[in-house]
Amino acid sequence: MNAADGFHAMQQQSDEHAALSALCLTDNEFVMPGSGPAARTGVLLVHGLTGTPAEMRVLGKGLNRQGFTVYAVQLAGHCGSMDDLVGTRWQDWLASVESALERFSAHVDRVVVGGLSMGALLSLAVAEKRADKVAGVCALSTTFRYDGWSIPGYTRLAFLLPLFRWLGIGRKSVFMEAPPYGIKDEALRARIALQMHSGDSAAAGLPGNPWWSIIELRALSAHVQSHLGDVRAPCLVIHANEDDISSVSNAYDIARGAVNAQVELVLLDNCYHMITIDRERRTVIARINDFLARIASVHASEPPSHGQ
């Protein structure tokens, strides 16, 4: 490469970085431009219910260090007040992911969607709906059900919540999160708990799950499970054996239901629900990086489609 070619490449990369920055439509979303050939593979990260894009930053940095381009989206109603969240439905959350996918795919050659907890459901939902734009799915601590070992028994009555909403009951009510908050590492758990109760929902999310938002999650769960057969993209499913929020059976649901997709299941032994920041976060990052590299390699070896 001569000096002129090098300058052109640098200018092109600078222009692309500027264009990617325009994807950040809120103060809480973030974009990490990639480098080298891996930059043409984009990773769209989706946070969980009551969460924020910040909970995906450690993972995003780990993927970006391997050259992948990363975009963490903010879901509708999140990073604000409880009323903001309760005012949204699961279709609004999915629309946030779809919009991000549409905009992000214009800047990369392929997009892998990865989500944590409810974000995993939304990743599967967008893969079901937009198979043409999703090259892979990373489903992390998938939460079809709140059935982990730390979940109080009274939550089994959640099936009554739609009746409560119909009667106008419970708009201001929440299921408060309790220790261990999805985190096995005690020092990290103490820091996260402090952030959760600081009142800054953009930093660590809300400290509880609104009843009416749980209704929406249950509806999203039913929708995703009934359409798992529509997933065609390869899926990497990572779950903790000791998940305190959603039992490992949630991961097996994907393996059984996504019959038309290649599903790789990874089970972890030294962490709880928040696998992206807990004790096995490096294992999670490494397995996802390997998954992304394989997808990039497969797509790079494919002949260009007609008209390209």
MORAFEN-V167333 format. One record per pair of residues at least 6 apart in sequence whose C-alpha atoms are under 8 Angstrom apart, sorted by the first residue. I is the first residue (numbers start at 1). J is the second residue. Records with the same first field share a line. If there is no record, write none. Layout:
BEGIN
I->J ; J
END
This chain:
BEGIN
16->107
17->33
19->107
20->31 ; 33 ; 104 ; 107
21->31
23->31 ; 100 ; 103 ; 104
24->30 ; 31
26->74
28->52 ; 53 ; 54 ; 74 ; 79 ; 202
29->53 ; 54 ; 71 ; 72 ; 73 ; 74
30->53 ; 71 ; 72 ; 73
31->69 ; 70 ; 71 ; 72
32->60 ; 61 ; 64 ; 69 ; 70 ; 71
33->39 ; 64 ; 68 ; 69 ; 70
34->40 ; 64 ; 67 ; 68 ; 69 ; 70
35->67 ; 68 ; 69
36->67
37->67
38->66 ; 67 ; 68 ; 69 ; 293 ; 296
39->67 ; 68 ; 69 ; 108
40->68 ; 69 ; 107 ; 108 ; 109 ; 110
41->68 ; 69 ; 108 ; 109 ; 110 ; 111 ; 112 ; 292 ; 296
42->68 ; 69 ; 70 ; 71 ; 104 ; 105 ; 108 ; 109 ; 110 ; 111 ; 112
43->68 ; 69 ; 70 ; 71 ; 111 ; 112 ; 113 ; 114
44->70 ; 71 ; 72 ; 73 ; 100 ; 101 ; 104 ; 111 ; 112 ; 113 ; 114
45->53 ; 56 ; 60 ; 70 ; 71 ; 72 ; 73 ; 113 ; 114 ; 115
46->53 ; 56 ; 72 ; 73 ; 74 ; 75 ; 97 ; 113 ; 114 ; 115 ; 116 ; 119 ; 120 ; 122 ; 123
47->53 ; 55 ; 56 ; 72 ; 73 ; 74 ; 75 ; 115 ; 116 ; 117 ; 118 ; 119
48->115 ; 116 ; 117 ; 118 ; 119 ; 120
49->117 ; 118 ; 119 ; 209
50->78 ; 79 ; 85 ; 205 ; 206 ; 207 ; 208 ; 209
51->78 ; 79 ; 201 ; 204 ; 205 ; 206
52->74 ; 75 ; 78 ; 79 ; 201 ; 202 ; 203 ; 204 ; 205
53->72 ; 73 ; 74
54->202 ; 203 ; 204
55->204 ; 276 ; 277
56->72 ; 276
57->72
58->276 ; 277
59->276 ; 277 ; 281 ; 285
60->70 ; 71 ; 72
62->285
63->69 ; 70 ; 285 ; 288 ; 289
64->70
66->289
69->108
71->104
73->96 ; 97 ; 100
74->96
75->92 ; 93 ; 94 ; 96 ; 97
76->85 ; 88 ; 92 ; 93 ; 96
77->84 ; 85 ; 86 ; 87 ; 88 ; 93
78->84 ; 85 ; 202 ; 205
79->201 ; 202 ; 203 ; 205 ; 206
80->201 ; 202
81->201
82->172 ; 206 ; 210
85->213
86->171 ; 210 ; 212 ; 213
88->213
89->213 ; 216
90->216 ; 217 ; 219 ; 220
93->122
94->122 ; 125 ; 126
97->122 ; 123 ; 126
98->126
101->111 ; 133
104->111
105->111 ; 133
110->133 ; 134 ; 135
111->133 ; 134 ; 135 ; 136
112->134 ; 135 ; 136 ; 137 ; 138 ; 292
113->123 ; 127 ; 134 ; 135 ; 136 ; 137 ; 138
114->120 ; 123 ; 137 ; 138 ; 139 ; 140
115->121 ; 122 ; 123 ; 138 ; 139 ; 140
116->139 ; 140 ; 141 ; 142 ; 274
117->139 ; 140 ; 141 ; 142 ; 143 ; 273
118->142 ; 143 ; 144 ; 217
119->139 ; 142
120->138 ; 139 ; 140 ; 141 ; 142 ; 143
121->139 ; 142 ; 143 ; 144 ; 220 ; 221 ; 224
123->137 ; 138 ; 139
124->137 ; 139 ; 224 ; 228 ; 231
125->223 ; 224
126->134
127->133 ; 134 ; 136 ; 137 ; 231 ; 232 ; 233
128->224 ; 227 ; 228 ; 230 ; 231 ; 232
129->230
131->231 ; 232 ; 233
134->233
135->233 ; 234 ; 295
136->233 ; 234 ; 235 ; 236 ; 295
137->233 ; 234 ; 235 ; 236
138->235 ; 236 ; 237 ; 238 ; 288
139->235 ; 236 ; 237 ; 238
140->237 ; 238 ; 239 ; 275
141->237 ; 238 ; 239 ; 240 ; 243 ; 246 ; 251 ; 273 ; 274 ; 275
142->239 ; 246 ; 250 ; 251
143->221 ; 245 ; 246 ; 250
144->218 ; 221 ; 222 ; 246 ; 250
145->218 ; 221 ; 246 ; 250
146->155 ; 245 ; 246 ; 247
147->244 ; 245 ; 246 ; 247
148->243 ; 244 ; 245 ; 246 ; 247
149->242 ; 243 ; 244 ; 245 ; 246 ; 247
150->179 ; 180 ; 244 ; 245
151->244 ; 245
158->214 ; 215
161->211 ; 212 ; 215
162->212 ; 215
164->170
165->171 ; 212
170->211 ; 212
171->210 ; 211 ; 212
172->210 ; 211
173->210 ; 211
174->208 ; 209 ; 210 ; 211
175->208 ; 209 ; 210 ; 211
176->207 ; 208 ; 209
177->207 ; 208 ; 209
180->189 ; 244
181->189 ; 193
182->243 ; 244 ; 245 ; 272 ; 273 ; 274
183->189 ; 271 ; 272 ; 273 ; 274 ; 275 ; 278
184->270 ; 271 ; 272 ; 278 ; 279
185->271 ; 278 ; 279
188->278
192->204
195->203 ; 204
196->203 ; 204 ; 205 ; 206 ; 207
197->206 ; 207
199->206
225->257
228->254 ; 257 ; 258 ; 259
229->257 ; 258 ; 259 ; 260 ; 261
230->258 ; 260
231->258 ; 260 ; 261
232->260 ; 261 ; 262
233->261 ; 262
234->261 ; 262 ; 263 ; 264
235->261 ; 262 ; 263 ; 264
236->263 ; 264 ; 265 ; 266 ; 288 ; 291
237->251 ; 254 ; 263 ; 264 ; 265 ; 266
238->251 ; 265 ; 266 ; 267 ; 268 ; 284
239->248 ; 251 ; 266 ; 267 ; 268 ; 273 ; 275
240->248 ; 267 ; 268 ; 269 ; 270 ; 271 ; 272 ; 273 ; 275
241->247 ; 248 ; 267 ; 268 ; 269 ; 272
242->248 ; 269 ; 270 ; 271 ; 272 ; 273
243->271 ; 272 ; 273
244->272 ; 273
245->273
246->273
251->265
254->263
255->263 ; 264 ; 265
268->280
270->279 ; 280
271->278 ; 279 ; 280
272->278
275->281 ; 284
276->284 ; 285
END
